[in-house]
Amino acid sequence: MKHILKTLLLALLALAFVRPMSAQIGITVSFGPPALPVYDQPICPGDGFLWVPGYWAYDDDDGYYWVPGTWVEAPEPGYLWTPGYWGWENGGFLFHEGYWGTEVGFYGGISYGYGYFGDGFEGGRWDGGHFFYNRAVLNVDVSIHNVYETRVEHVDVNRVSYNGGEGGISRRPSAHEEEVEHQRHIPPVAAQTQHVQAARSNPQMRAEANHGKPPVAATSRPGEMSGKGAVAAKSEGAPYKPAPSRTGTPRPEGSAAAAGGTRPEGGAPANANPTHAKDLQQHTVQTAPSSGNPRADMQYQKDQQKMVNQQNQEHQKLQQQQEKEDQKAAKQNNPQKTQQVEQRHQQQTQQLEQKHTQQQQQVQQRAPAPKPAPRKPE
């Protein structure tokens, strides 16, 4: 009996270290992150450090913020880093967390650079418990002797920072990358978590403040946000587009909650007279009080989720259409025509919101009624 219990305990401990490739952070955002900024890689601080590329993270209060690329010591010899990535799913962008594993898995086809060109890793390899650096790709000085040089050809250079959706990378995981998903993974180490927290707490790292060109794009070591080890971005990866209204909402893993700004209890939008679709806040699922019927509550959440996804897609579609019409009107330089376009846009936007309000009310009417409390005996 003791032997069986010991075996089960060891199995549970082993499973605790296994993380699927597609592990998702519980947040959905209806608009994609800015382009990847252009920056130089700081020099490798020492043997055994591996490059972890920078990326845009998201905070519901502050929007997208840049987490600088940095050098991190591998948790175990033989382990490589698979970067996280944003992917379009079910009407919004979800973040797939990065992980350590013996092979590099799928990371959205994003060309992060410095060995991560959308497929695998060309920056180095493990051999005999030591990491050998490819000096043609990574910034390694003469103090590190376990190096080699293999140039990488046919690299697709772009700054797109997300997979799927409009303008996103269209690549899908290969059969081998899907196999890597089921291998043993180790989550980000403590130094990486602290690095993210340091970036999040720095207002200058927010896209709204730096417009896609962060003052610290990469660091020599995790959390080193100033001094010689901090490298500023040379330029933004593409012209910066201001973000629409806040559209990210924390979502418990496996729940039906979606992302976006909300109309509390199906009420009027924050802007009661919106002129353009870009002025609209995004919809979210409202968590209703428990009715005492778990199955009915879950179905109600699913109905809301389906409605919210469709409404936010309609927001995005109308916004794109209106922006194209605005650009066309601006080129014509006709004030009368521009005024007509604005009036039409206002009518379109308000009609869409009226439609959405009616849909919300209809769904809320189908909310499961609470079970009556048991009557106390006379």
C-alpha positions as CSV (number, residue, x, y, z in Angstrom):
1,M,0.0,0.0,0.0
2,K,2.8,2.4,0.9
3,H,4.5,1.6,-2.4
4,I,1.3,2.5,-4.3
5,L,0.8,5.8,-2.5
6,K,4.5,6.7,-3.1
7,T,4.1,6.0,-6.8
8,L,0.9,8.1,-7.1
9,L,2.6,11.0,-5.3
10,L,5.6,10.9,-7.7
11,A,3.2,10.8,-10.6
12,L,1.3,13.9,-9.3
13,L,4.6,15.8,-8.8
14,A,5.7,15.0,-12.3
15,L,2.4,16.2,-13.7
16,A,2.8,19.5,-11.9
17,F,5.8,20.4,-14.1
18,V,3.9,19.6,-17.4
19,R,2.4,22.7,-19.0
20,P,0.7,22.5,-22.4
21,M,2.1,24.7,-25.2
22,S,-1.2,26.5,-25.5
23,A,-1.5,27.5,-21.9
24,Q,-3.4,30.8,-21.9
25,I,-3.3,33.8,-19.7
26,G,-6.9,34.5,-18.5
27,I,-7.3,37.7,-20.5
28,T,-8.9,38.5,-23.8
29,V,-8.3,41.7,-25.8
30,S,-10.4,42.7,-28.8
31,F,-7.5,44.6,-30.5
32,G,-4.0,43.4,-31.2
33,P,-0.7,44.6,-29.7
34,P,1.5,47.2,-31.4
35,A,4.3,46.1,-33.8
36,L,7.5,44.8,-32.3
37,P,10.0,47.6,-31.8
38,V,13.4,47.7,-33.4
39,Y,16.2,47.3,-30.9
40,D,19.8,46.0,-30.5
41,Q,20.4,42.9,-28.4
42,P,22.5,43.6,-25.2
43,I,25.6,41.5,-24.9
44,C,25.2,38.1,-23.2
45,P,26.2,38.5,-19.5
46,G,27.7,35.0,-19.1
47,D,27.8,31.3,-20.0
48,G,24.4,29.5,-19.5
49,F,22.2,32.6,-20.2
50,L,19.6,32.2,-22.9
51,W,17.8,34.9,-24.8
52,V,14.2,35.6,-24.0
53,P,12.7,38.0,-26.6
54,G,10.6,41.0,-25.6
55,Y,6.9,41.2,-26.1
56,W,3.8,43.3,-25.5
57,A,1.9,42.2,-22.4
58,Y,-1.5,43.6,-21.4
59,D,-3.0,45.1,-18.2
60,D,-6.7,46.0,-17.9
61,D,-5.9,49.4,-16.3
62,D,-2.9,50.5,-18.4
63,G,-3.4,48.6,-21.7
64,Y,-0.4,47.1,-23.6
65,Y,3.0,47.5,-22.0
66,W,6.4,46.3,-23.2
67,V,8.3,43.5,-21.4
68,P,11.9,44.0,-22.5
69,G,13.9,41.2,-24.0
70,T,16.5,39.9,-21.6
71,W,19.1,37.1,-20.9
72,V,17.9,34.5,-18.4
73,E,19.7,31.5,-17.0
74,A,18.0,28.2,-18.1
75,P,16.3,26.4,-15.2
76,E,18.0,23.1,-16.2
77,P,20.7,22.2,-18.7
78,G,19.2,21.1,-22.0
79,Y,16.2,23.4,-21.7
80,L,15.2,26.1,-24.3
81,W,12.7,28.9,-24.2
82,T,9.5,28.9,-26.3
83,P,8.3,32.6,-26.3
84,G,4.7,33.5,-25.6
85,Y,2.5,35.0,-28.2
86,W,-0.9,36.6,-28.8
87,G,-3.4,34.6,-30.9
88,W,-6.8,35.5,-32.3
89,E,-9.4,33.1,-30.9
90,N,-13.2,33.4,-30.5
91,G,-13.4,37.0,-31.3
92,G,-10.5,38.3,-29.3
93,F,-6.7,38.0,-28.8
94,L,-5.6,35.6,-26.1
95,F,-2.0,35.4,-24.7
96,H,-0.3,32.0,-24.8
97,E,2.3,31.9,-22.1
98,G,5.9,31.0,-22.9
99,Y,7.6,28.0,-21.3
100,W,10.9,26.1,-21.0
101,G,11.3,22.7,-22.6
102,T,13.9,20.5,-24.3
103,E,12.6,21.6,-27.7
104,V,11.2,24.9,-28.9
105,G,7.5,24.7,-29.7
106,F,5.0,26.9,-31.5
107,Y,5.1,30.6,-30.8
108,G,2.7,31.9,-33.3
109,G,5.1,32.3,-36.2
110,I,6.2,35.6,-34.7
111,S,9.6,36.8,-35.9
112,Y,11.0,38.1,-32.6
113,G,14.5,38.1,-34.0
114,Y,17.8,37.0,-32.4
115,G,17.3,33.4,-33.2
116,Y,13.5,33.4,-33.1
117,F,12.4,33.9,-36.6
118,G,9.0,32.3,-36.4
119,D,10.0,28.7,-36.5
120,G,12.3,27.0,-33.9
121,F,15.4,28.6,-32.6
122,E,18.6,29.4,-34.5
123,G,20.5,31.1,-31.7
124,G,22.3,28.1,-30.3
125,R,22.2,24.5,-29.0
126,W,23.0,22.4,-26.0
127,D,25.8,19.9,-26.2
128,G,27.3,17.9,-23.2
129,G,25.5,20.1,-20.6
130,H,26.8,23.3,-22.1
131,F,25.0,25.8,-24.3
132,F,26.8,26.7,-27.5
133,Y,26.0,30.2,-28.9
134,N,25.6,31.0,-32.6
135,R,27.5,34.2,-32.9
136,A,26.0,35.0,-36.3
137,V,22.7,35.5,-34.5
138,L,23.4,36.4,-30.8
139,N,25.5,39.1,-29.3
140,V,28.2,37.1,-27.5
141,D,31.7,38.5,-26.7
142,V,35.1,36.7,-26.5
143,S,34.7,35.8,-22.8
144,I,32.4,32.9,-23.9
145,H,34.3,30.2,-25.8
146,N,31.5,27.7,-26.5
147,V,30.4,29.4,-29.7
148,Y,30.0,28.6,-33.4
149,E,28.8,30.6,-36.4
150,T,26.1,29.6,-38.8
151,R,24.3,32.3,-40.8
152,V,20.6,32.0,-41.2
153,E,19.2,32.6,-44.7
154,H,15.7,33.3,-45.9
155,V,14.6,35.0,-42.8
156,D,11.2,36.7,-43.2
157,V,11.8,40.1,-41.5
158,N,8.6,41.7,-40.2
159,R,7.4,43.3,-37.0
160,V,4.0,41.8,-36.7
161,S,3.4,40.9,-33.0
162,Y,0.4,38.5,-33.1
163,N,-1.0,35.4,-34.8
164,G,-4.4,35.4,-36.7
165,G,-6.9,38.2,-37.0
166,E,-6.6,41.1,-39.4
167,G,-3.0,41.7,-40.3
168,G,-1.7,38.9,-38.1
169,I,0.7,36.0,-38.9
170,S,-1.3,33.2,-40.6
171,R,1.1,30.3,-39.6
172,R,-0.3,27.3,-37.8
173,P,1.6,24.7,-35.6
174,S,3.3,21.8,-37.4
175,A,2.8,18.2,-36.5
176,H,6.1,18.2,-34.6
177,E,5.2,21.4,-32.7
178,E,2.0,19.8,-31.7
179,E,4.0,16.9,-30.3
180,V,6.1,19.4,-28.3
181,E,2.9,20.6,-26.7
182,H,2.7,17.3,-24.7
183,Q,6.3,17.2,-23.5
184,R,7.5,18.2,-20.1
185,H,7.5,22.0,-19.6
186,I,8.7,24.4,-17.0
187,P,6.9,27.7,-16.5
188,P,8.8,31.0,-16.4
189,V,11.3,31.2,-13.6
190,A,11.1,33.6,-10.7
191,A,13.5,36.1,-12.4
192,Q,11.2,36.3,-15.4
193,T,8.1,36.9,-13.3
194,Q,9.9,39.7,-11.5
195,H,11.0,41.1,-14.8
196,V,7.4,41.3,-16.0
197,Q,6.4,43.0,-12.8
198,A,9.1,45.6,-13.1
199,A,7.9,46.4,-16.7
200,R,4.3,46.6,-15.6
201,S,5.0,49.0,-12.8
202,N,7.0,51.4,-15.1
203,P,4.6,53.9,-16.8
204,Q,7.1,54.6,-19.6
205,M,6.7,51.0,-20.8
206,R,3.0,51.5,-21.6
207,A,2.3,51.7,-25.3
208,E,0.1,54.8,-24.7
209,A,3.2,56.6,-23.3
210,N,5.9,55.4,-25.7
211,H,3.8,54.9,-28.8
212,G,5.4,51.6,-29.7
213,K,9.0,52.8,-29.0
214,P,9.8,51.8,-25.4
215,P,12.7,53.6,-23.6
216,V,13.9,50.2,-22.4
217,A,13.5,47.6,-25.2
218,A,16.0,45.0,-23.8
219,T,18.1,44.4,-20.7
220,S,21.3,42.4,-19.9
221,R,19.6,40.8,-17.0
222,P,16.0,40.4,-15.8
223,G,14.7,43.6,-14.0
224,E,17.7,45.7,-15.0
225,M,15.7,48.6,-16.2
226,S,18.4,51.3,-16.1
227,G,22.1,51.7,-16.5
228,K,24.4,50.2,-19.1
229,G,22.4,47.0,-19.3
230,A,19.3,48.8,-20.5
231,V,18.9,49.3,-24.3
232,A,16.4,51.7,-25.7
233,A,14.4,50.9,-28.9
234,K,15.8,52.4,-32.1
235,S,12.3,52.9,-33.6
236,E,8.8,51.5,-33.5
237,G,8.1,48.6,-35.7
238,A,5.3,50.3,-37.6
239,P,3.4,53.6,-37.3
240,Y,1.7,53.6,-33.9
241,K,-2.1,53.5,-33.8
242,P,-3.7,54.7,-30.6
243,A,-5.7,51.9,-28.9
244,P,-9.5,52.0,-28.8
245,S,-11.3,52.0,-25.4
246,R,-10.1,49.5,-22.9
247,T,-11.1,46.0,-24.0
248,G,-9.2,43.6,-21.8
249,T,-10.8,41.9,-18.8
250,P,-9.3,39.3,-16.5
251,R,-10.9,35.9,-17.2
252,P,-10.6,32.9,-14.9
253,E,-9.2,30.0,-16.8
254,G,-11.9,27.9,-18.3
255,S,-14.7,30.4,-17.5
256,A,-17.1,31.9,-20.1
257,A,-16.2,35.5,-19.3
258,A,-15.0,37.5,-22.3
259,A,-13.1,40.8,-22.7
260,G,-14.0,44.4,-23.1
261,G,-15.6,47.5,-21.6
262,T,-19.1,46.9,-20.5
263,R,-22.6,48.3,-20.1
264,P,-23.5,47.4,-16.5
265,E,-26.7,45.4,-16.4
266,G,-27.4,46.0,-20.1
267,G,-27.7,49.8,-19.6
268,A,-26.6,52.6,-22.0
269,P,-23.1,52.8,-23.3
270,A,-20.6,55.1,-21.5
271,N,-20.8,57.5,-24.5
272,A,-24.5,57.9,-25.0
273,N,-24.2,59.7,-28.3
274,P,-21.2,57.9,-30.1
275,T,-20.3,59.3,-33.5
276,H,-18.0,56.5,-34.7
277,A,-17.6,52.9,-33.9
278,K,-14.2,53.6,-32.5
279,D,-15.9,55.6,-29.7
280,L,-17.8,52.5,-28.5
281,Q,-16.7,50.5,-25.5
282,Q,-16.5,46.8,-26.1
283,H,-19.1,44.5,-24.6
284,T,-18.4,41.9,-21.8
285,V,-20.2,39.1,-20.2
286,Q,-21.9,40.0,-17.0
287,T,-21.6,37.4,-14.2
288,A,-25.2,36.8,-13.0
289,P,-26.0,35.7,-9.4
290,S,-26.2,31.9,-9.0
291,S,-29.7,30.6,-9.5
292,G,-28.9,27.4,-7.7
293,N,-29.1,25.5,-11.0
294,P,-25.4,25.1,-12.3
295,R,-26.4,23.7,-15.7
296,A,-28.8,26.6,-16.4
297,D,-26.3,29.2,-15.2
298,M,-23.6,27.7,-17.5
299,Q,-25.9,27.8,-20.5
300,Y,-26.8,31.4,-19.7
301,Q,-23.1,32.3,-19.6
302,K,-22.6,30.6,-23.0
303,D,-25.5,32.5,-24.5
304,Q,-24.0,35.8,-23.3
305,Q,-20.6,34.8,-24.5
306,K,-21.9,34.1,-28.0
307,M,-23.7,37.4,-28.1
308,V,-20.7,39.4,-26.9
309,N,-18.3,37.9,-29.4
310,Q,-20.7,38.7,-32.3
311,Q,-21.3,42.2,-31.0
312,N,-17.6,43.0,-30.7
313,Q,-16.9,41.6,-34.2
314,E,-19.6,44.0,-35.5
315,H,-17.9,46.9,-33.7
316,Q,-14.6,46.0,-35.3
317,K,-16.1,45.6,-38.8
318,L,-18.0,48.9,-38.7
319,Q,-14.9,50.7,-37.3
320,Q,-12.8,49.4,-40.2
321,Q,-15.4,50.4,-42.7
322,Q,-15.8,53.9,-41.3
323,E,-12.0,54.5,-41.1
324,K,-11.8,53.7,-44.9
325,E,-14.6,56.1,-45.7
326,D,-13.0,58.8,-43.5
327,Q,-9.7,58.4,-45.4
328,K,-11.4,58.6,-48.7
329,A,-13.4,61.7,-47.7
330,A,-10.2,63.4,-46.5
331,K,-8.5,62.8,-49.9
332,Q,-11.4,64.5,-51.7
333,N,-11.1,67.6,-49.5
334,N,-14.8,68.4,-49.7
335,P,-16.2,69.8,-46.4
336,Q,-19.8,69.1,-47.5
337,K,-19.1,65.5,-48.4
338,T,-17.1,65.0,-45.1
339,Q,-20.1,66.3,-43.1
340,Q,-22.4,63.9,-44.9
341,V,-20.0,61.0,-44.1
342,E,-19.9,62.0,-40.4
343,Q,-23.6,62.1,-40.2
344,R,-24.0,58.7,-41.8
345,H,-21.3,57.3,-39.4
346,Q,-23.2,58.7,-36.4
347,Q,-26.4,57.1,-37.5
348,Q,-24.7,53.8,-38.2
349,T,-23.0,53.7,-34.8
350,Q,-26.1,54.6,-32.8
351,Q,-28.3,52.1,-34.7
352,L,-25.7,49.4,-34.0
353,E,-25.8,50.2,-30.3
354,Q,-29.5,50.3,-30.1
355,K,-29.5,46.8,-31.7
356,H,-27.0,45.6,-29.2
357,T,-28.9,47.0,-26.3
358,Q,-32.0,45.1,-27.5
359,Q,-30.0,41.9,-27.8
360,Q,-28.7,42.3,-24.3
361,Q,-32.2,42.8,-22.9
362,Q,-33.5,39.7,-24.8
363,V,-30.7,37.5,-23.4
364,Q,-31.2,38.9,-19.9
365,Q,-34.8,37.9,-20.0
366,R,-33.7,34.3,-20.4
367,A,-31.6,34.4,-17.2
368,P,-32.5,31.4,-15.0
369,A,-34.8,32.3,-12.2
370,P,-33.4,31.6,-8.7
371,K,-34.8,28.4,-7.1
372,P,-37.3,29.2,-4.3
373,A,-36.0,28.9,-0.8
374,P,-37.3,25.8,1.0
375,R,-40.2,26.6,3.2
376,K,-39.7,26.2,6.9
377,P,-42.1,23.8,8.6
378,E,-44.9,25.4,10.5
